[in-house]
């Protein structure tokens, strides 16, 4: 029974790709004039995200090469404390590019033992964008901007803790069944 569920999950990952390919083929056959703009958009999108993808891939390779599981466990694993929060909050603030490009790296780090609370804090703090900081200050002023950024950074901690507790509760509930 369990093998059947695993094979269904593996097939489920292909459904989206199959639907997209069928959609593109339908457009190609039924609306061929629309295909060129769609392909142009797709190519522009690929070239836009390619540098970010390469950056994240390079970071993944470097972390796999230089950072071992013991170091990750020490700073962002089970027994880690404030250093883990500082690292995840800072990394979230300075990270660039679309969030989905970071997902493979974050999953890899999760597999190496980084706690979910730190991954949540990283993603939460991606909302703080340093390049947009001057514009934020220009429109809202120093007090509002600084308060907002501090509150976002601080609230990422309980957000991470709550999310991790919910995941643990769901996991333990699923294991009981």
C-alpha positions as CSV (number, residue, x, y, z in Angstrom):
1,X,0.0,0.0,0.0
2,X,2.8,2.4,0.9
3,X,4.7,1.8,-2.4
4,X,1.5,2.6,-4.3
5,X,1.2,5.9,-2.5
6,X,4.8,6.7,-3.3
7,X,4.3,6.0,-7.0
8,X,1.2,8.1,-7.0
9,X,3.2,11.0,-5.5
10,X,5.9,10.6,-8.0
11,X,3.4,10.7,-10.9
12,X,1.7,13.7,-9.4
13,X,4.9,15.7,-9.9
14,X,4.7,15.1,-13.6
15,X,1.0,16.2,-14.0
16,X,1.9,19.9,-14.0
17,X,4.5,19.5,-16.6
18,X,2.2,17.4,-18.8
19,X,-0.5,20.0,-18.5
20,X,1.9,22.9,-19.4
21,X,3.2,21.0,-22.5
22,X,-0.3,20.2,-23.6
23,X,-1.3,23.8,-23.2
24,X,1.6,25.0,-25.3
25,X,0.9,22.4,-28.0
26,X,-2.8,23.5,-28.1
27,X,-1.7,27.1,-28.5
28,X,0.7,26.2,-31.2
29,X,-1.9,24.3,-33.2
30,X,-5.0,26.4,-32.6
31,X,-3.5,29.9,-32.2
32,X,-0.1,29.8,-33.9
33,X,0.2,33.6,-34.0
34,X,0.2,33.7,-30.2
35,X,3.1,31.2,-29.9
36,X,5.9,33.6,-30.8
37,X,5.1,36.2,-28.0
38,X,4.7,33.4,-25.5
39,X,8.1,31.9,-26.5
40,X,9.7,35.4,-26.4
41,X,8.3,35.9,-22.9
42,X,9.5,32.5,-21.8
43,X,13.0,33.1,-23.1
44,X,13.2,36.5,-21.5
45,X,12.1,35.0,-18.2
46,X,14.7,32.2,-18.4
47,X,17.5,34.8,-19.0
48,X,16.2,36.9,-16.2
49,X,16.2,34.1,-13.6
50,X,19.3,32.3,-14.9
51,X,21.8,34.5,-13.0
52,X,19.9,34.0,-9.7
53,X,19.6,30.3,-10.3
54,X,23.4,30.1,-11.0
55,X,24.1,32.1,-7.8
56,X,21.9,29.8,-5.7
57,X,23.4,26.7,-7.3
58,X,26.9,28.1,-6.7
59,X,26.0,28.7,-3.0
60,X,24.7,25.2,-2.8
61,X,27.9,23.7,-4.2
62,X,30.0,25.8,-1.9
63,X,28.0,25.0,1.2
64,X,28.1,21.3,0.3
65,X,31.9,21.5,-0.1
66,X,32.9,23.8,2.8
67,X,30.1,23.5,5.4
68,X,29.7,20.2,7.0
69,X,26.6,19.0,8.9
70,X,28.3,19.5,12.3
71,X,28.8,23.2,11.6
72,X,25.2,23.6,10.5
73,X,23.9,21.6,13.5
74,X,26.0,23.8,15.8
75,X,24.7,27.1,14.5
76,X,21.3,26.3,13.2
77,X,20.4,22.9,14.5
78,X,18.6,21.6,17.5
79,X,20.8,23.1,20.2
80,X,21.5,26.4,18.5
81,X,20.4,29.7,20.1
82,X,20.6,33.3,19.2
83,X,23.4,32.8,16.6
84,X,21.0,30.7,14.5
85,X,18.4,33.5,14.6
86,X,20.9,36.2,13.8
87,X,22.3,34.1,10.8
88,X,18.8,33.3,9.4
89,X,17.5,36.9,9.8
90,X,20.6,38.5,8.3
91,X,20.7,36.0,5.5
92,X,17.0,36.6,4.7
93,X,17.5,40.4,4.6
94,X,20.6,40.3,2.3
95,X,19.2,37.6,0.0
96,X,18.3,38.7,-3.5
97,X,16.1,37.4,-6.3
98,X,12.8,35.5,-6.3
99,X,12.0,33.4,-3.3
100,X,11.4,30.3,-5.3
101,X,14.9,30.3,-6.5
102,X,16.1,29.8,-2.9
103,X,13.8,26.8,-2.2
104,X,16.3,24.1,-3.5
105,X,19.0,25.5,-1.3
106,X,16.7,25.8,1.7
107,X,15.5,22.2,1.2
108,X,19.1,21.1,1.0
109,X,19.9,22.9,4.3
110,X,16.8,21.4,5.9
111,X,18.0,17.9,4.9
112,X,21.3,18.7,6.6
113,X,19.6,19.5,9.9
114,X,18.8,23.1,9.9
115,X,15.6,23.6,12.0
116,X,12.4,24.8,10.3
117,X,12.2,27.8,12.5
118,X,15.4,29.3,10.9
119,X,14.1,28.6,7.4
120,X,10.9,30.4,8.3
121,X,12.8,33.3,9.7
122,X,14.9,33.5,6.5
123,X,11.9,33.5,4.3
124,X,10.0,36.0,6.5
125,X,12.9,38.4,6.4
126,X,13.1,38.3,2.6
127,X,10.4,40.9,2.9
128,X,13.0,43.4,4.0
129,X,14.6,44.6,0.8
130,X,17.8,46.7,1.3
131,X,17.7,48.1,-2.3
132,X,14.2,49.5,-1.6
133,X,15.1,51.0,1.7
134,X,15.8,54.5,0.4
135,X,12.4,54.5,-1.4
136,X,10.6,53.3,1.8
137,X,12.3,56.0,3.8
138,X,11.4,58.6,1.1
139,X,7.7,57.8,1.2
140,X,7.2,56.9,4.9
141,X,10.1,58.5,6.8
142,X,12.7,57.2,9.1
143,X,10.5,56.4,12.1
144,X,8.0,54.3,10.2
145,X,10.7,52.5,8.1
146,X,12.9,51.7,11.0
147,X,10.0,50.5,13.2
148,X,8.7,48.4,10.4
149,X,12.0,46.7,9.7
150,X,12.7,46.1,13.4
151,X,9.2,44.7,14.0
152,X,9.5,42.4,10.9
153,X,12.9,41.1,12.1
154,X,11.7,40.5,15.6
155,X,8.4,38.9,14.6
156,X,10.2,36.4,12.4
157,X,11.3,34.7,15.6
158,X,7.9,33.8,17.0
159,X,6.7,33.1,13.4
160,X,9.5,30.5,13.0
161,X,8.7,29.0,16.4
162,X,5.0,28.8,15.8
163,X,5.5,27.3,12.3
164,X,7.9,24.7,13.6
165,X,5.5,23.7,16.4
166,X,2.7,23.3,14.0
167,X,4.8,21.2,11.7
168,X,5.9,19.0,14.6
169,X,2.3,18.6,15.8
170,X,1.1,17.6,12.4
171,X,4.0,15.2,12.0
172,X,3.4,13.5,15.3
173,X,-0.3,13.4,14.6
174,X,0.4,11.7,11.3
175,X,2.8,9.2,12.8
176,X,0.1,8.2,15.4
177,X,-2.3,7.1,12.7
